Amino acid sequence: MPMHDWSHVTAGTYHNFHLQWIASIAKQLNSGILPAGCFAMAEQVIGGPEPDVVTLMLDDTDSTESGGTRVLAEPATQPSTSVVMKAEMERYVQKANRIVVRHSAGAVLAIIELISPGNKSSIYAMRTMVNKMVELFCEGINLLVVDPFPPGPRDPNGIHALIWEQITDEPFRLSAELPLTIASYQATPTKTAWIELISVGSMLPTMPLFLKGAYYVNVPLEVSYQETWNAMPIEVKRIIDRSSL
């Protein structure tokens, strides 16, 4: 299912899709993608604005079952994305220890954020959202940020550029042909952004979601998007299809 043009529908129309897409992603993560001992929950309070999907682990010992001890093993291969950016230590180390991330259900490993119109509605909203992402990332929380909206005056190179400029001095520039950004942020051992650029009409990529160190799982964004779209009422589909023409 190609990505639709969400910039020309009402915020309420997208919000309806957004909520169900969150539920679909969480359901798929909990249906065999996440390793034993890890689970996903939607819109959990962990300090600051609520993220869309939080990946948690029951304890800090690690994850795949092995003789009663959970171990998050190193992956056999690294993710493959179009753009990979690594940050130098000196810049982001100064941002550490700003917040402590806790959750009563377990240790927070990763967060998935689906950007919405509200995140870009004002300078304050944009700054609040970006600062939240940067603080979580610098605290050691892995991120997956999906931005289905084209850049505007407040984010001329997209949300990733705003996040990354607080982590490193390495610049990021969007292309006019691929203005939508999906970025997976690996918090340890090296701050790394794994990025795919798409456009309206593109199929959504499968993206890595890092859990601990280099250990990651693949999140099939296209599958969850398709499932959510299939569940939309035909009247809503018509509104979105007309806006995407």
C-alpha positions as CSV (number, residue, x, y, z in Angstrom):
1,M,0.0,0.0,0.0
2,P,1.7,3.2,-1.1
3,M,2.1,6.1,1.4
4,H,-0.9,8.5,1.1
5,D,-0.7,12.3,1.1
6,W,-1.7,13.1,4.6
7,S,-0.8,16.8,4.3
8,H,-4.1,17.6,2.6
9,V,-6.6,15.9,4.9
10,T,-7.9,17.2,8.2
11,A,-6.0,16.6,11.4
12,G,-8.9,14.6,12.7
13,T,-8.9,12.3,9.6
14,Y,-5.2,11.5,10.1
15,H,-5.7,11.2,13.9
16,N,-8.2,8.4,13.3
17,F,-5.7,6.5,11.1
18,H,-2.8,7.4,13.4
19,L,-4.5,5.8,16.5
20,Q,-5.2,2.6,14.6
21,W,-1.8,2.4,13.0
22,I,-0.3,2.6,16.5
23,A,-2.4,-0.3,17.6
24,S,-1.5,-2.4,14.6
25,I,2.3,-1.8,15.1
26,A,2.0,-2.7,18.8
27,K,0.0,-5.8,18.0
28,Q,2.6,-7.0,15.4
29,L,5.5,-6.4,17.7
30,N,3.8,-8.5,20.4
31,S,2.9,-11.3,17.9
32,G,6.4,-12.7,17.5
33,I,8.6,-9.9,16.4
34,L,9.9,-9.0,19.9
35,P,12.0,-11.5,21.7
36,A,10.9,-13.2,24.9
37,G,10.7,-10.9,27.9
38,C,10.0,-7.8,25.7
39,F,6.6,-6.3,24.9
40,A,5.1,-3.2,23.4
41,M,2.5,-0.9,24.9
42,A,0.8,2.2,23.4
43,E,0.9,5.7,24.8
44,Q,2.6,5.0,28.1
45,V,3.6,7.8,30.5
46,I,7.4,7.7,31.0
47,G,8.1,11.4,31.6
48,G,7.3,14.2,29.3
49,P,4.8,13.9,26.4
50,E,3.4,10.4,25.8
51,P,5.1,8.5,23.0
52,D,3.0,6.4,20.6
53,V,4.5,2.9,21.2
54,V,6.9,2.0,24.0
55,T,8.9,-1.3,23.9
56,L,9.6,-2.6,27.4
57,M,11.6,-5.4,29.0
58,L,10.5,-7.1,32.3
59,D,14.0,-6.7,33.8
60,D,17.4,-5.4,32.9
61,T,19.0,-8.9,32.5
62,D,18.4,-9.1,28.7
63,S,16.1,-11.0,26.4
64,T,16.3,-14.4,24.5
65,E,15.6,-17.4,26.8
66,S,18.9,-19.3,27.5
67,G,19.0,-21.5,30.5
68,G,16.7,-19.2,32.5
69,T,18.8,-16.1,31.6
70,R,17.7,-13.7,29.0
71,V,20.4,-12.6,26.5
72,L,20.0,-10.1,23.7
73,A,22.6,-11.6,21.3
74,E,24.5,-9.6,18.7
75,P,22.8,-9.7,15.3
76,A,24.3,-11.7,12.5
77,T,23.9,-8.8,10.1
78,Q,23.5,-5.0,10.4
79,P,20.4,-3.2,9.2
80,S,20.4,-2.0,5.6
81,T,19.1,1.5,5.0
82,S,19.8,4.2,2.3
83,V,21.5,6.6,4.8
84,V,23.5,5.9,7.9
85,M,24.8,8.7,10.2
86,K,27.0,8.3,13.2
87,A,27.5,10.9,16.0
88,E,30.8,11.8,17.7
89,M,30.8,11.3,21.5
90,E,31.8,14.8,22.5
91,R,28.6,16.5,21.4
92,Y,25.9,14.3,22.9
93,V,27.6,13.3,26.1
94,Q,26.9,16.7,27.6
95,K,23.2,16.0,27.2
96,A,23.2,12.9,29.3
97,N,21.3,12.5,32.7
98,R,18.7,15.1,31.9
99,I,15.9,12.7,32.7
100,V,15.4,9.3,34.2
101,V,13.1,7.0,32.1
102,R,11.1,4.5,34.2
103,H,8.0,2.5,33.7
104,S,6.2,0.4,36.3
105,A,5.8,-2.5,33.8
106,G,9.5,-2.8,33.0
107,A,12.7,-1.1,31.7
108,V,12.1,1.1,28.6
109,L,14.1,-0.1,25.6
110,A,12.7,1.7,22.6
111,I,10.0,4.1,21.5
112,I,8.2,4.4,18.2
113,E,6.8,7.9,17.3
114,L,4.5,8.5,14.4
115,I,4.6,12.2,13.7
116,S,1.2,14.0,13.6
117,P,0.1,17.4,12.5
118,G,0.0,18.5,16.1
119,N,3.7,17.9,16.4
120,K,4.3,20.5,13.7
121,S,1.5,22.9,14.5
122,S,3.7,25.5,16.3
123,I,7.3,26.3,17.2
124,Y,6.5,25.3,20.8
125,A,5.0,21.9,19.8
126,M,7.9,21.2,17.4
127,R,10.5,22.1,20.0
128,T,8.7,20.0,22.7
129,M,8.6,16.9,20.6
130,V,12.2,17.2,19.3
131,N,13.6,17.9,22.8
132,K,11.7,14.9,24.1
133,M,13.2,12.6,21.4
134,V,16.7,14.0,21.9
135,E,16.6,13.6,25.7
136,L,15.3,10.0,25.5
137,F,17.9,9.2,22.9
138,C,20.7,10.6,25.0
139,E,19.4,8.7,28.0
140,G,20.0,5.5,26.1
141,I,16.5,4.9,24.7
142,N,16.3,3.7,21.1
143,L,13.9,5.5,18.8
144,L,12.0,4.8,15.6
145,V,10.5,8.1,14.2
146,V,8.1,8.0,11.2
147,D,7.3,11.3,9.6
148,P,4.6,11.0,7.0
149,F,4.4,14.8,6.5
150,P,6.5,16.9,4.1
151,P,8.9,19.5,5.6
152,G,7.5,23.0,6.3
153,P,8.9,26.3,7.5
154,R,9.6,25.0,11.0
155,D,11.4,21.8,9.7
156,P,12.8,22.6,6.2
157,N,14.8,19.4,6.2
158,G,12.4,17.3,8.2
159,I,12.2,16.1,11.8
160,H,15.3,14.0,11.6
161,A,17.4,17.1,10.8
162,L,16.1,18.9,13.9
163,I,16.9,15.9,16.1
164,W,20.3,15.2,14.6
165,E,21.5,18.8,14.8
166,Q,21.3,18.5,18.6
167,I,23.3,15.3,18.5
168,T,26.1,16.2,16.1
169,D,27.3,18.9,13.8
170,E,26.9,16.7,10.7
171,P,24.2,18.3,8.5
172,F,21.3,16.5,6.9
173,R,19.5,17.7,3.8
174,L,16.3,16.3,2.3
175,S,15.8,15.9,-1.4
176,A,12.8,17.4,-3.2
177,E,12.0,13.9,-4.7
178,L,12.0,12.1,-1.3
179,P,10.7,14.5,1.3
180,L,9.3,12.0,3.9
181,T,11.7,10.6,6.5
182,I,11.8,7.4,8.5
183,A,14.7,7.2,11.0
184,S,15.7,4.5,13.4
185,Y,18.0,5.7,16.2
186,Q,20.5,3.3,17.8
187,A,21.5,4.7,21.3
188,T,24.5,2.4,22.0
189,P,27.3,1.7,21.7
190,T,27.5,4.5,19.1
191,K,24.8,7.0,18.5
192,T,23.7,6.1,15.0
193,A,20.7,7.0,12.7
194,W,19.5,4.5,10.1
195,I,17.4,6.5,7.6
196,E,15.1,5.8,4.7
197,L,13.7,8.6,2.6
198,I,10.4,8.0,0.8
199,S,7.7,10.1,-1.0
200,V,3.9,10.0,-1.3
201,G,3.2,6.8,-3.4
202,S,6.2,4.9,-2.0
203,M,5.9,1.6,-0.3
204,L,6.9,1.8,3.4
205,P,10.2,0.1,4.3
206,T,10.9,-2.5,7.0
207,M,12.9,-0.6,9.6
208,P,15.1,-1.8,12.4
209,L,14.0,-1.1,16.0
210,F,17.0,-1.3,18.3
211,L,16.4,-2.8,21.7
212,K,19.8,-3.0,23.4
213,G,23.2,-2.3,21.9
214,A,23.4,-3.7,18.4
215,Y,20.4,-6.0,18.9
216,Y,17.4,-5.1,16.8
217,V,14.2,-6.4,15.4
218,N,12.6,-5.5,12.0
219,V,9.4,-3.5,12.1
220,P,7.3,-4.2,9.0
221,L,5.8,-0.7,8.6
222,E,4.2,-1.6,5.2
223,V,2.3,-4.6,6.8
224,S,0.9,-2.5,9.7
225,Y,0.0,0.4,7.3
226,Q,-1.8,-2.0,5.0
227,E,-3.7,-3.6,7.9
228,T,-4.8,-0.2,9.2
229,W,-5.8,1.0,5.7
230,N,-7.9,-2.2,5.1
231,A,-9.8,-1.5,8.3
232,M,-10.7,2.1,7.3
233,P,-14.4,2.8,6.4
234,I,-14.8,3.2,2.6
235,E,-16.1,6.8,3.1
236,V,-12.8,7.7,4.9
237,K,-10.7,5.9,2.2
238,R,-12.4,8.0,-0.5
239,I,-11.5,11.3,1.4
240,I,-7.9,10.2,1.7
241,D,-7.6,8.9,-1.9
242,R,-9.0,12.2,-3.3
243,S,-6.4,14.1,-1.2
244,S,-3.6,12.0,-2.5
245,L,-4.3,12.6,-6.2
